[in-house]
Amino acid sequence: MNAVSIIGRLTQTPELNQTPSGKNVATLRLAVDSRREEHTDYFDVQVWEKQAIVCTDHLVKGTEVAVTGRLAHETWKADDDTNRSRVYIVAHDVDFLRRAPSQEPAPQTGTPVAA
């Protein structure tokens, strides 16, 4: 079984890209705080097609999201002829939990005045 679920905040506003074959893809970078340690882990998440468009239209840096998906691994040879690899998450679902602090509605103060 290959399944992962995480909750974290976006470290940057996602951008929509297209593969050479024309598929939409967005990459999210999530900061996930550890509950047991004072430590933050960072994860790259790929979001595809319609969900990639929705994410880039509505998410900004600092937004809290829940991601469920699967782990993927890729390897390649770098320009300096060294072998490189990375593990990332391919999202099945991205749920928007809380807006970025800068997007939170301002608290109402005082009493509204009738016009």
trRosetta pair geometry for C-beta under 8 A, 3 or more apart (Angstrom, degrees):
i j d omega theta_ij theta_ji phi_ij phi_ji
2 70 4.6 54 125 -151 103 105
2 71 5.8 -116 -170 39 103 83
3 68 7.3 -8 -170 -170 92 90
3 69 7.7 170 -148 100 55 24
3 70 6.2 -47 -96 -96 40 71
4 67 7.8 3 110 111 93 94
4 68 7.2 171 89 -149 51 48
4 69 6.0 -21 61 70 91 67
4 70 6.6 129 14 -121 93 20
4 71 5.7 88 -24 -48 134 86
4 89 5.7 -109 79 -119 138 115
5 66 7.0 3 -172 -179 91 95
5 67 7.1 175 -147 90 47 52
5 68 4.7 -9 -101 -101 85 82
6 30 6.4 130 117 110 128 154
6 32 5.4 -62 -174 -96 118 146
6 43 6.3 74 73 36 171 157
6 66 7.3 179 93 -151 40 55
6 67 5.4 -5 58 56 84 96
6 89 7.3 -118 18 -68 125 167
7 32 6.9 116 78 -125 46 98
7 64 6.8 24 178 -180 91 98
7 65 7.3 -163 -143 98 59 38
7 66 4.8 -23 -97 -100 86 77
7 67 7.7 171 -84 17 37 68
7 97 6.9 40 -149 -25 108 159
8 30 3.5 101 83 174 134 108
8 31 5.3 175 -177 74 116 38
8 32 3.8 -77 -83 -76 123 73
8 33 7.6 152 -118 1 84 63
8 43 7.1 141 20 36 159 107
8 64 7.1 -149 121 -141 20 69
8 65 7.0 -18 65 58 58 72
8 67 7.8 -29 30 9 93 110
9 30 6.8 133 62 -152 29 70
9 31 5.3 -23 61 56 84 96
9 62 5.7 -16 -177 -153 117 33
9 63 6.7 157 -149 78 71 29
9 64 5.1 -42 -89 -89 76 66
9 65 7.8 123 -111 14 30 71
9 100 7.9 104 -158 -107 107 75
10 13 7.0 75 138 -88 137 32
10 14 7.0 -89 -146 -35 137 88
10 28 5.9 -81 -115 -160 98 98
10 29 6.8 89 -157 68 62 61
10 30 6.5 -47 -93 -97 44 61
10 31 7.9 36 128 12 3 84
10 59 6.0 122 -41 166 159 116
10 60 7.1 168 76 111 141 28
10 61 5.4 -129 107 -125 102 37
10 62 6.3 -38 62 16 85 22
10 63 5.1 21 13 50 117 80
10 65 6.8 52 -45 4 93 115
10 100 7.6 -62 52 -79 106 108
11 29 4.4 -55 43 103 112 108
11 30 7.0 -179 -12 -110 92 11
11 31 5.3 103 -66 -31 101 103
11 42 6.9 6 -32 -133 149 112
11 61 6.7 -21 146 -139 20 92
12 29 5.8 40 25 42 97 116
12 61 5.2 -23 -134 -92 23 105
13 59 6.9 163 -144 113 65 74
13 60 4.8 -20 -103 -140 102 57
13 61 4.9 -66 -45 -31 71 81
14 26 4.5 54 169 177 127 121
14 27 6.7 179 -137 71 95 42
14 28 5.2 -41 -82 -87 123 74
14 47 7.6 3 -159 35 158 128
14 55 5.4 -4 64 134 156 106
14 56 5.0 -109 102 -93 101 72
14 59 5.6 38 16 81 111 119
15 26 6.6 175 80 -134 33 88
15 27 7.8 -5 52 42 75 80
15 56 6.3 62 -147 -127 17 121
16 24 6.0 -27 -163 -158 104 101
16 25 7.7 134 -158 72 58 34
16 26 5.4 -45 -98 -80 55 100
16 52 6.0 115 -122 146 88 101
16 53 6.4 42 -110 -102 139 55
16 56 4.2 -81 -47 -17 96 173
17 24 7.6 137 78 -155 41 52
17 25 5.5 -34 72 71 89 83
17 26 7.0 143 18 -91 77 46
17 27 7.7 8 16 -5 123 93
18 22 5.8 -15 -176 -142 122 33
18 23 6.6 150 -155 70 70 35
18 24 6.0 -38 -98 -94 75 48
18 25 7.1 135 -110 21 25 81
19 22 6.8 -41 69 28 76 20
19 23 4.5 10 27 49 116 90
19 25 6.1 67 -41 -4 91 125
23 48 6.6 -15 164 -157 116 99
23 49 6.4 -54 -164 -75 89 77
24 48 6.7 124 87 -170 70 50
24 49 5.3 109 57 -114 99 27
24 50 7.6 102 63 -52 138 24
24 52 4.5 -177 133 75 102 134
24 53 5.8 -3 161 -49 161 89
25 46 6.0 -21 -164 -165 107 99
25 47 7.0 145 -158 76 55 49
25 48 5.6 -17 -102 -106 75 64
25 52 5.5 -122 -130 -111 17 157
26 46 7.5 147 77 -156 44 50
26 47 4.7 -18 62 61 93 103
26 52 4.0 159 -1 -153 98 90
26 53 7.9 180 -29 -49 125 27
26 55 5.2 -165 76 82 155 125
26 56 5.1 -158 -99 -51 144 104
27 44 6.0 -17 -170 -167 107 98
27 45 6.9 145 -160 74 54 49
27 46 5.8 -27 -101 -98 72 63
27 47 7.6 180 -86 18 23 78
28 44 7.4 147 79 -160 49 47
28 45 4.3 -17 61 62 98 107
28 47 6.3 49 -12 -14 108 116
28 55 6.7 -90 -62 177 119 143
28 59 7.4 -19 -110 118 118 159
28 65 7.3 -48 -178 56 157 150
28 67 7.5 -174 77 -78 142 143
28 91 7.7 42 26 -37 124 140
28 94 7.4 129 -13 -119 159 141
29 42 6.3 2 -179 -173 95 103
29 43 7.3 166 -154 82 51 41
29 44 5.8 -23 -101 -100 72 64
29 45 7.5 -175 -79 19 25 80
30 42 6.9 163 83 -152 49 53
30 43 5.0 -13 57 58 99 90
30 45 6.2 42 -11 -12 112 121
30 65 7.1 -106 -104 60 120 101
30 67 6.9 -129 -43 1 157 136
31 40 5.2 -4 -171 -178 97 124
31 41 7.6 150 -156 78 48 40
31 42 5.7 -22 -99 -98 61 78
32 40 6.7 145 70 -161 40 68
32 41 4.9 -25 64 65 97 90
32 42 7.5 172 18 -86 79 27
32 43 6.4 21 -5 2 122 112
33 39 7.6 137 -156 83 56 44
33 40 5.5 -37 -97 -101 58 79
34 37 4.5 2 102 53 141 81
34 38 7.4 -131 64 -74 104 5
34 39 4.5 16 16 65 133 90
34 40 7.1 -139 -5 -82 82 29
34 41 6.8 85 -54 -13 93 99
43 88 7.3 132 -179 -141 77 60
43 89 5.9 34 163 -4 121 119
44 86 7.5 10 39 161 139 128
44 88 4.3 -48 86 -126 101 110
44 89 7.0 172 93 26 51 76
45 67 5.4 -82 -126 -145 153 163
45 69 7.1 135 -146 23 100 153
45 88 6.8 -180 -88 177 25 93
45 89 4.5 -24 -110 73 77 105
45 90 7.7 152 -161 -97 63 15
45 91 5.3 54 177 -47 109 109
45 94 7.7 121 142 -92 143 116
46 72 7.5 -26 26 34 127 140
46 88 6.1 71 -15 132 98 129
46 89 7.1 -175 23 91 68 52
46 90 5.2 -22 64 -112 105 64
46 91 6.6 -158 84 7 47 84
47 51 5.1 -114 180 114 104 103
47 52 4.5 155 111 -87 90 71
47 55 5.2 61 95 2 162 155
47 91 4.7 -11 -95 46 76 133
47 94 5.9 -18 -108 -27 134 139
48 51 6.5 44 67 53 47 102
48 52 5.6 -31 -159 -33 9 117
48 90 7.5 11 -19 -165 114 93
48 91 7.6 -178 7 62 75 85
49 52 5.9 121 48 14 21 105
49 53 7.5 -45 145 -5 39 98
50 53 5.7 -54 -156 33 38 112
50 54 6.5 36 150 -17 69 105
51 54 5.6 -51 -146 37 37 113
51 55 6.2 40 154 -21 67 105
51 91 6.9 -139 125 104 145 119
51 93 7.8 -132 -128 -124 149 35
51 94 6.1 130 179 22 117 109
52 55 5.8 -53 -146 36 29 112
52 56 6.4 20 159 -11 64 108
53 56 6.2 -61 -147 41 28 103
53 57 6.1 26 156 -19 65 113
54 57 5.8 -61 -146 38 28 111
54 58 6.1 -15 170 13 65 118
55 58 6.8 -84 -139 51 20 85
55 59 5.1 -16 -172 8 67 128
55 94 5.8 21 -86 85 117 158
56 59 7.0 -47 -91 43 19 92
58 96 6.7 -60 125 -82 126 150
59 63 4.9 -130 -150 50 81 153
59 65 7.0 -11 -119 -56 133 133
59 96 7.0 -148 -85 -106 93 108
60 63 5.7 108 56 -27 58 112
60 100 5.1 -74 86 -8 101 143
60 102 7.7 -83 111 66 137 111
60 103 6.5 129 49 -40 133 136
61 100 6.2 66 92 -111 50 146
62 100 3.1 83 88 -135 111 101
62 101 5.8 -89 170 16 140 78
62 102 6.5 95 60 14 159 95
62 103 7.8 159 87 8 119 101
63 96 6.7 -39 172 -145 124 90
63 97 7.9 140 167 52 77 72
63 98 7.0 -179 -159 91 59 54
63 99 5.8 -41 -114 -146 88 36
63 100 4.8 -59 -58 -48 63 81
63 103 7.5 0 -82 33 92 139
64 97 4.3 -62 107 73 98 114
64 98 4.2 29 38 46 118 92
65 94 5.5 -7 -179 -172 131 90
65 95 6.3 151 -163 76 72 50
65 96 5.9 -38 -106 -106 86 43
65 97 5.9 177 -103 6 25 94
66 93 7.9 -4 106 114 87 98
66 94 7.5 156 79 -157 50 43
66 95 4.3 -6 55 56 100 107
66 97 5.8 91 -20 -49 90 118
67 89 6.2 90 134 127 135 147
67 91 5.2 -81 -157 -113 104 107
67 93 7.2 167 -150 89 43 59
67 94 5.5 -7 -103 -106 78 73
67 95 7.8 -158 -69 24 35 71
68 91 7.2 87 71 -152 41 69
68 92 5.4 -48 103 56 85 102
68 93 4.8 15 48 50 100 99
69 89 4.9 109 75 173 129 95
69 90 5.1 -165 174 88 127 48
69 91 4.2 -98 -65 -113 138 29
69 92 4.7 166 -101 -3 64 75
69 93 7.4 -165 -60 31 76 55
70 89 7.2 151 76 -154 29 65
70 90 5.4 -14 61 56 82 97
70 92 7.2 70 -12 -35 83 106
71 87 5.9 -7 -169 -173 107 105
71 88 7.5 148 -153 80 61 29
71 89 6.2 -45 -98 -99 52 61
71 90 7.8 129 -141 14 5 81
72 87 7.2 159 80 -154 43 57
72 88 5.7 -24 62 67 93 77
72 89 7.3 136 15 -123 85 13
72 90 5.0 64 -23 -25 126 110
73 85 6.6 4 -175 -175 93 109
73 86 7.4 177 -147 89 55 40
73 87 5.2 -22 -97 -100 78 75
74 85 6.7 175 90 -148 45 65
74 86 6.0 -7 57 56 86 82
74 88 7.7 -9 9 16 104 107
75 83 6.5 -7 -171 -174 108 97
75 84 6.8 158 -155 86 59 50
75 85 4.4 -23 -100 -96 77 93
76 83 7.7 160 87 -153 31 56
76 84 5.5 -19 66 64 77 98
76 85 7.7 153 19 -84 60 48
77 81 6.3 -7 180 -141 108 40
77 82 7.2 158 -156 77 64 28
77 83 6.0 -40 -101 -98 66 55
77 84 7.3 147 -114 17 16 85
78 81 7.0 -61 74 10 71 14
78 82 4.9 -5 40 58 116 80
78 83 7.6 -161 2 -88 87 6
78 84 5.0 81 -45 -23 103 124
91 94 5.3 11 -178 -52 148 95
96 99 7.9 28 172 -74 110 60
99 103 4.1 -107 163 91 123 115
99 104 5.7 164 82 -72 113 59
100 103 4.7 78 59 11 82 106
100 104 7.6 -124 95 -28 44 76
101 104 5.7 -29 -154 -5 39 116
108 112 7.8 -30 -172 -57 130 92
